[in-house]
Structure formats: structure tokens, C-alpha cells
């Protein structure tokens, strides 16, 4: 039996360690083993370590985290025809059945029998990852796995929300983006690629807003306590047609609702706090609250087209796999600009 290095959760509340574990092997006809070229370090990984997912995932410890993965196909099952050994791929974060109603309708995020490597089974903070033929998307030769790995979840989630918003946003509309960090900076690029609406970006960090401007934001607003008034001024006092909240905690939702015009759409992406809005306000303003999880396989293929065209690029900070703790600490302390990537 061959082995590999993997970073595993051995206890909640920030207890991670490097271990030598069995390398995954092909068992089922549609299995795909990927040699990991990059694994994104996501805020959800911090939430896992804090124990927030303990009850929801029900996973047995120890297990390997990491749900934003890209690399090269290392081995395939007997029925796999869509990729070959050696292909460069990005990995959709879910392993799905393909047979349930959700999968059949292209909404594979809500597959009735899905597995979620890095959440409820072994993930990609490792040298190799086991997934399925339904989860791998070939990427353009010009793209490198370590450069696009975080598009598998952070990028896909941002794309999913931004593409939903883009369906109803016209050139005369305003869209507020709260948070220009790891997800937000991708969402800004997707919005610029898909819609001609006016883009207002809010963040606490001046550096994040500089990046947002460079990526095409029409207006940037520092979150210093006067940001709600600033957005209302920019929208003629009525508020924006859409707010995409990539933060979802620290008071962002109460601020965000105040920036929304009547009959506006509030896209919740970041999470951590409750939305506290009187129901009379929801009905009188006809506010639509729209939840966003991760995108579908189709969303990921579309995002890879934008990436191959150079319309979406990730700002990354790369760490060797051995330096996983440093990457976690840097993300936790807000020292990462864009996304942190572990490279085996």
C-alpha cells in the first residue's frame, strides 16, 4: 500500500497535524484520483476547526480538510471517458450521483446523495485526492492548477451569486458588493464580465478597495461607519437594485439592507450572523433575500471559460503544504490578500 502526506483535523478548535496516510485508490468505475497541484485555504476551513461544522458534517476524526482543489489526473476508473491520465483539471467540490432530480436538472449542488471532500470526507490538503468523473473539469493549457484551485469553491460561489444577480441587472442598475476579499475580488470580475451595471464596492481595507478599483469597480467606499450614507448618495438616495454580501457577519447584513432600494435583491454569500429584519419591512419594501451556496458543475465550466480568457484571475499567496499552519494563521489574522493556496 502506497502512502502520502495529508493535513488532518485531529481535534476541533484549531488542532491540525501532518500525517502519513494511505494514498487513495480507484475502487469504483467512475473514480478519479487527482494529484493535487493546489489546495485553497478557505474561511470555511477556519469554521471547521472552530467546530461549527461538527454536528452538520458528522465526519469521523481524523480526516483531511481542503475543498478547493486542482491538479493532474493520476488514475481513472474503468468507465471514465471525459478525462485521461495527465489531464489538468479543477475539481468541483461535490461528488454527485447524477441520477437524482436535482442532478438531472443541472442543480447538482443539491444532489440528494452527495459527498463533500474536505467537509464530510477526505479533502485536498494532501498529495492526492479521490473524486469522481462527474466532478472534474479540464482546464486550459495556459492555466496552472495552483493558480486556479480556489476558483473551485471561492470562485465558484462568487460566480454562482454574481451570475444570478447578472440575470436581472441592466446597465441602468446599481449593484453593491460588500467585501472585496477572497470571494469579493472574484465576484467583482464576474460582474464586470457579465453585466454593464454600476458597481459599488465596500470594504474595511483600503488595499482591498485599491484592488477592487483595478478590477473595474465604478465606486469604492471604505466601511468606516459612514458607508451606508455614502452608498445612498451614490444611488440618488434610493439604494441599489442588488446587494451581494460576501461578508455576512459583523453587522454587514443590517448595513446592507439599508443600502437596498424597494423591491431590491439581497444575495447572501458570507455567513456568520443572523439577519434581523422586521417582517413588515420585508413586505413593505418587497425585499428578496437570496441564499447562495456553491455553484453547479455548469457554473464551474463557465467560470473556467472566463479564466481561460483572462477575464477572471485570482490573487494568490502560495505556501508549501508543510506550512499549512502558517497559511491558516495568516488567513485568520487577515494577512492574506486574495486566496491562500497550499502546494504539495
Backbone torsions as a table, in degrees:
resi	resn	phi	psi	omega
1	UNK	NA	125.2	178.7
2	UNK	-84.8	153.4	-177.2
3	UNK	-120.9	171.0	177.9
4	UNK	-150.5	167.5	175.0
5	UNK	-88.1	140.5	177.3
6	UNK	-148.0	147.7	177.5
7	UNK	-98.3	119.8	-172.0
8	UNK	-121.0	146.9	170.7
9	UNK	-79.5	120.2	178.1
10	UNK	-108.2	-10.8	175.8
11	UNK	-169.6	150.8	-179.6
12	UNK	-76.0	169.5	-175.8
13	UNK	70.4	58.9	169.7
14	UNK	65.7	43.2	178.2
15	UNK	-113.5	95.6	-179.6
16	UNK	-120.6	147.6	172.3
17	UNK	-150.6	152.7	175.5
18	UNK	-78.1	136.7	-179.5
19	UNK	-138.0	158.9	172.5
20	UNK	-98.5	115.8	-175.2
21	UNK	-127.1	168.6	178.7
22	UNK	-66.3	134.6	174.7
23	UNK	-69.2	135.0	-179.9
24	UNK	-64.9	148.8	-178.1
25	UNK	-127.1	155.4	176.0
26	UNK	-68.9	126.5	177.5
27	UNK	-121.8	-48.0	-177.6
28	UNK	-97.2	156.7	-176.0
29	UNK	-58.4	-29.3	-177.6
30	UNK	-101.5	11.6	177.6
31	UNK	-66.6	143.3	171.9
32	UNK	-131.6	127.1	174.3
33	UNK	-100.0	126.5	-179.1
34	UNK	-110.5	129.5	170.5
35	UNK	-79.6	115.5	-171.3
36	UNK	-69.5	127.5	176.3
37	UNK	-104.8	-16.6	178.2
38	UNK	-170.3	137.9	177.5
39	UNK	-129.5	120.3	-179.1
40	UNK	-72.6	143.9	174.6
41	UNK	-100.9	116.1	-168.6
42	UNK	-114.3	153.4	177.4
43	UNK	-59.8	-28.9	175.8
44	UNK	-60.0	-32.6	176.7
45	UNK	-62.8	-37.0	175.4
46	UNK	-64.6	-42.2	179.2
47	UNK	-63.5	-36.0	176.4
48	UNK	-61.8	-47.1	-177.8
49	UNK	-65.6	-29.1	177.2
50	UNK	-75.7	-9.5	178.8
51	UNK	93.0	5.9	-175.7
52	UNK	-65.8	-26.4	-177.4
53	UNK	-99.7	1.4	-172.8
54	UNK	-55.1	-49.9	-179.1
55	UNK	-72.9	-39.7	-173.9
56	UNK	-68.8	-43.1	-175.7
57	UNK	-85.0	-30.5	179.9
58	UNK	60.0	23.8	-176.0
59	UNK	-76.8	145.6	178.0
60	UNK	-85.5	134.3	176.3
61	UNK	-87.2	153.3	-5.7
62	UNK	-78.1	152.9	173.3
63	UNK	-148.9	159.7	-175.8
64	UNK	-89.9	126.9	178.0
65	UNK	-92.3	-178.4	179.2
66	UNK	111.6	105.4	-175.4
67	UNK	-120.8	11.0	176.1
68	UNK	-120.3	95.9	-167.2
69	UNK	-131.5	144.4	173.3
70	UNK	-147.4	157.6	-179.0
71	UNK	174.9	-145.1	-177.2
72	UNK	-123.6	139.8	177.8
73	UNK	-65.6	125.1	-176.5
74	UNK	-103.0	-34.2	-180.0
75	UNK	-158.8	150.5	-179.1
76	UNK	-135.2	152.6	175.2
77	UNK	-74.5	170.4	-172.4
78	UNK	-66.1	-22.1	-176.6
79	UNK	-99.4	0.2	-175.2
80	UNK	-79.1	123.8	-179.4
81	UNK	-123.7	-12.7	-173.2
82	UNK	-86.9	-16.4	174.4
83	UNK	-137.7	158.2	177.8
84	UNK	-124.3	160.4	177.2
85	UNK	-56.4	132.4	-179.0
86	UNK	98.7	-16.6	179.6
87	UNK	-63.6	143.6	173.3
88	UNK	-83.7	130.0	-176.6
89	UNK	-140.6	155.0	164.9
90	UNK	-109.8	149.1	-171.1
91	UNK	-109.4	117.4	172.2
92	UNK	-59.4	137.4	-171.4
93	UNK	-65.8	-17.4	-179.4
94	UNK	-106.2	145.7	166.8
95	UNK	-99.3	118.7	-171.6
96	UNK	-119.4	162.2	-171.8
97	UNK	-84.5	-31.6	-178.7
98	UNK	81.5	-4.5	-172.4
99	UNK	-114.5	-22.1	-177.0
100	UNK	-76.0	172.0	-177.1
101	UNK	-59.9	-43.4	-178.6
102	UNK	-62.3	-47.4	179.6
103	UNK	-61.6	-43.4	-178.0
104	UNK	-61.8	-29.6	-177.7
105	UNK	-94.8	8.4	177.5
106	UNK	84.9	3.5	-180.0
107	UNK	-100.2	54.6	-171.1
108	UNK	-66.9	-11.2	175.0
109	UNK	-59.8	-29.6	-178.1
110	UNK	-105.0	27.5	175.1
111	UNK	-49.7	136.3	-176.8
112	UNK	-74.9	-14.3	-177.4
113	UNK	-132.1	37.0	-174.2
114	UNK	-78.7	156.0	167.6
115	UNK	-117.9	152.1	-173.2
116	UNK	-129.5	86.5	179.7
117	UNK	-53.3	132.8	-177.3
118	UNK	94.9	-17.4	177.3
119	UNK	-113.7	-57.6	-178.0
120	UNK	-119.3	4.8	172.9
121	UNK	-153.9	177.2	-171.5
122	UNK	-63.6	134.1	-176.7
123	UNK	-108.2	-153.3	-165.3
124	UNK	-106.8	9.4	171.3
125	UNK	-75.3	63.7	-170.8
126	UNK	-162.2	176.7	179.6
127	UNK	-81.5	-26.6	179.9
128	UNK	-140.0	153.4	-178.5
129	UNK	-136.2	139.9	175.7
130	UNK	-101.0	127.6	176.7
131	UNK	-140.5	-156.2	-179.4
132	UNK	-131.6	165.4	179.6
133	UNK	-58.4	-31.5	-179.3
134	UNK	-71.0	-12.1	-172.4
135	UNK	-106.3	-8.1	-174.8
136	UNK	-101.6	134.5	177.2
137	UNK	-118.3	121.9	176.6
138	UNK	-66.0	141.3	-179.9
139	UNK	-113.7	158.4	-177.2
140	UNK	-61.0	148.6	-179.7
141	UNK	-55.7	-31.3	-176.3
142	UNK	-73.8	-15.3	-178.6
143	UNK	-93.8	143.3	177.2
144	UNK	-107.6	138.6	-178.1
145	UNK	-50.9	-43.8	-178.0
146	UNK	-66.5	-24.6	-179.4
147	UNK	-81.7	-24.4	-175.6
148	UNK	-113.2	-4.0	-173.0
149	UNK	-50.4	-45.4	-176.0
150	UNK	-70.5	-11.4	173.7
151	UNK	-68.7	-17.3	-178.3
152	UNK	-66.0	-27.7	178.0
153	UNK	-129.5	-59.8	180.0
154	UNK	-58.2	-49.5	-179.7
155	UNK	-65.4	-40.5	-177.7
156	UNK	-67.6	-40.4	177.2
157	UNK	-64.8	-45.5	178.6
158	UNK	-62.6	-41.3	179.3
159	UNK	-62.8	-46.1	-177.5
160	UNK	-55.7	-47.5	-179.0
161	UNK	-71.0	-45.9	-177.6
162	UNK	-65.4	-38.9	179.8
163	UNK	-67.6	-36.4	175.2
164	UNK	-61.5	-47.5	-178.9
165	UNK	-63.4	-38.8	-176.1
166	UNK	-63.9	-23.2	-179.8
167	UNK	-64.4	-26.5	-176.8
168	UNK	-115.6	-7.5	-178.0
169	UNK	-85.8	121.1	176.3
170	UNK	-101.3	175.6	-178.2
171	UNK	-60.1	-26.8	-178.7
172	UNK	-87.3	-1.8	-176.4
173	UNK	-91.2	159.5	175.5
174	UNK	-115.5	139.2	177.6
175	UNK	-125.9	124.8	176.3
176	UNK	-96.4	130.5	173.9
177	UNK	-110.2	119.0	176.9
178	UNK	-97.8	114.5	-180.0
179	UNK	98.4	113.3	-179.1
180	UNK	-112.7	31.0	-178.8
181	UNK	-87.8	-137.8	-173.5
182	UNK	-55.3	-47.3	177.4
183	UNK	-83.3	-44.2	-173.3
184	UNK	-59.2	-39.9	-176.7
185	UNK	-68.7	-23.0	174.0
186	UNK	-79.1	-43.5	179.2
187	UNK	-57.3	-39.7	178.5
188	UNK	-59.7	-46.1	-178.6
189	UNK	-65.1	-39.6	179.1
190	UNK	-65.1	-44.6	178.7
191	UNK	-60.2	-41.9	179.1
192	UNK	-64.3	-32.7	-179.8
193	UNK	-76.7	-29.3	-170.6
194	UNK	-107.1	-17.2	-175.5
195	UNK	-143.2	153.0	177.8
196	UNK	-99.7	13.0	-178.4
197	UNK	-69.4	161.5	-179.7
198	UNK	-78.7	130.9	-171.4
199	UNK	-110.2	122.1	178.3
200	UNK	-115.0	120.5	-175.0
201	UNK	-113.9	133.7	-178.5
202	UNK	-119.5	135.1	175.2
203	UNK	-157.5	157.8	175.8
204	UNK	-78.3	-21.6	-173.1
205	UNK	-98.3	125.3	177.1
206	UNK	-63.5	-37.1	179.6
207	UNK	-64.4	-40.3	178.4
208	UNK	-64.1	-36.8	179.6
209	UNK	-71.7	-33.6	174.2
210	UNK	-60.0	-45.2	178.3
211	UNK	-62.0	-43.0	-180.0
212	UNK	-59.1	-41.6	177.9
213	UNK	-63.1	-43.0	-180.0
214	UNK	-63.4	-29.0	-179.0
215	UNK	-86.9	-2.6	173.7
216	UNK	114.4	7.2	177.3
217	UNK	-59.9	136.0	179.8
218	UNK	-77.0	-34.0	177.4
219	UNK	-140.7	143.9	172.1
220	UNK	-123.1	142.9	-176.3
221	UNK	-132.4	124.6	178.0
222	UNK	-77.2	134.5	-179.1
223	UNK	-82.1	86.3	-175.3
224	UNK	-121.8	14.4	-178.7
225	UNK	104.5	-21.0	179.2
226	UNK	-106.8	10.2	-171.6
227	UNK	-69.9	-31.8	178.7
228	UNK	-63.5	-46.7	179.4
229	UNK	-62.0	-39.4	-179.9
230	UNK	-61.7	-42.7	180.0
231	UNK	-67.1	-40.7	178.8
232	UNK	-62.8	-38.5	176.3
233	UNK	-61.7	-43.1	-178.0
234	UNK	-67.8	-19.9	-177.6
235	UNK	-110.6	23.5	176.0
236	UNK	65.2	23.7	176.6
237	UNK	86.2	-4.8	-174.7
238	UNK	-101.0	-18.7	-176.4
239	UNK	95.9	172.7	-174.8
240	UNK	-93.7	153.7	177.2
241	UNK	-68.1	-30.8	-179.8
242	UNK	-142.1	143.8	170.6
243	UNK	-124.8	126.1	174.0
244	UNK	-110.5	113.4	-173.3
245	UNK	-100.8	102.4	179.4
246	UNK	-87.9	4.1	-177.3
247	UNK	-105.0	-62.9	174.1
248	UNK	69.3	18.8	176.7
249	UNK	-158.0	173.4	177.7
250	UNK	67.5	24.6	178.5
251	UNK	90.2	2.7	-176.9
252	UNK	-63.3	-32.9	-175.4
253	UNK	-71.5	-40.1	179.2
254	UNK	-67.0	-38.3	175.7
255	UNK	-65.2	-45.2	-175.5
256	UNK	-61.0	-40.8	179.8
257	UNK	-62.6	-34.7	179.9
258	UNK	-69.9	-18.8	-179.2
259	UNK	-90.6	-1.8	-172.0
260	UNK	-94.5	136.0	176.7
261	UNK	-78.7	162.4	175.1
262	UNK	-54.7	140.3	-177.4
263	UNK	65.1	24.2	178.3
264	UNK	-84.2	165.7	-178.9
265	UNK	-109.8	129.0	179.6
266	UNK	-112.6	110.0	-177.6
267	UNK	-94.9	115.5	-179.2
268	UNK	-93.3	119.7	179.8
269	UNK	-120.1	-57.4	174.1
270	UNK	-71.0	158.5	-178.3
271	UNK	-144.0	164.1	179.9
272	UNK	151.5	-25.5	178.9
273	UNK	-127.1	170.6	176.5
274	UNK	-89.3	148.4	172.2
275	UNK	-89.3	122.4	-176.5
276	UNK	-117.4	92.6	-178.3
277	UNK	-130.1	125.3	177.0
278	UNK	-56.0	137.7	-177.9
279	UNK	-60.7	-31.2	178.6
280	UNK	-63.6	-33.1	177.5
281	UNK	-69.9	-37.4	179.4
282	UNK	-63.9	-43.4	-177.4
283	UNK	-77.8	-37.5	-176.1
284	UNK	-71.1	-32.3	177.1
285	UNK	-96.4	-2.9	-176.7
286	UNK	48.4	55.0	178.8
287	UNK	-78.8	135.6	173.9
288	UNK	-105.8	117.5	173.6
289	UNK	-97.0	124.6	-173.2
290	UNK	-124.0	117.3	178.9
291	UNK	-81.0	148.7	179.9
292	UNK	-136.0	121.6	176.4
293	UNK	-96.7	-119.8	177.8
294	UNK	-109.6	165.8	-178.5
295	UNK	-82.4	169.8	179.1
296	UNK	-82.0	174.5	175.3
297	UNK	-58.9	-41.0	178.7
298	UNK	-63.2	-41.5	175.6
299	UNK	-56.6	-42.5	-177.6
300	UNK	-66.7	-39.2	178.0
301	UNK	-64.6	-38.6	178.9
302	UNK	-67.9	-40.2	177.9
303	UNK	-62.8	-37.8	178.7
304	UNK	-67.4	-28.6	174.0
305	UNK	-66.1	-45.2	177.9
306	UNK	-62.1	-39.9	179.5
307	UNK	-65.0	-42.9	-179.6
308	UNK	-64.7	-30.1	178.2
309	UNK	-82.7	-5.4	-179.2
310	UNK	80.5	13.3	-179.4
311	UNK	-85.4	-19.3	174.3
312	UNK	-130.7	119.8	175.2
313	UNK	-128.6	145.8	-179.8
314	UNK	-94.7	137.6	167.2
315	UNK	-90.6	119.6	-173.4
316	UNK	-126.6	153.9	169.1
317	UNK	-122.8	120.6	-174.0
318	UNK	-98.9	141.8	178.5
319	UNK	-131.1	140.5	170.1
320	UNK	-60.9	150.7	-179.4
321	UNK	-53.1	-37.0	-179.3
322	UNK	-61.1	-23.1	-177.1
323	UNK	-97.7	32.4	-177.9
324	UNK	-57.3	-38.9	-177.0
325	UNK	-66.6	-38.0	178.0
326	UNK	-62.7	-42.2	179.4
327	UNK	-62.5	-44.6	178.1
328	UNK	-60.9	-46.6	-178.7
329	UNK	-63.6	-42.1	-179.6
330	UNK	-63.7	-42.2	178.7
331	UNK	-63.7	-44.6	-178.1
332	UNK	-61.8	-33.7	-176.8
333	UNK	-90.8	1.3	178.5
334	UNK	76.3	23.4	-177.0
335	UNK	-92.2	-2.5	-175.8
336	UNK	-96.3	123.3	174.8
337	UNK	-94.6	114.7	-174.5
338	UNK	87.6	-124.7	-176.4
339	UNK	-126.3	141.5	173.2
340	UNK	-88.7	137.2	-177.4
341	UNK	-127.6	127.6	173.2
342	UNK	-90.3	132.2	-178.9
343	UNK	-119.6	111.7	-179.2
344	UNK	-62.3	NA	NA
